Amino acid sequence: MPARKTAQKSLKLAPVLDLNEASALHGRLTELKGSPVVIDASAVERSGALCVQVLIAARNAWERDKLSFTFGKVSDAFRKTTQLIGVNIDPLMAKEN
């Protein structure tokens, strides 16, 4: 029986990814479980390490499920935060065709 193709979903991140946002982010990601996901971090102005951890944990879960988890767009602020905490998101960026 062929595998069923699941529609790709997207998640636009809040401008402020702080401690208060971490739980809400986890909840939104949980709702998307089972589908390929593209993360839009283009509006992020501030990002804390905990929210980046939530995103990395989600990426690991999607990888275990053999589903795509990529970042479509990221703001400079989001990219700088990930670099400061030692996370390289370049391999997770969506490839343009």
Secondary structure, 3 states (H helix, E strand, C coil): CCCCCCCCEEEECCCEECHHHHHHHHHHHHHHCCCCEEEEECCCCEECHHHHHHHHHHHHHHHHCCCCEEEEEECHHHHHHHHHCCCCCHHHECCCC
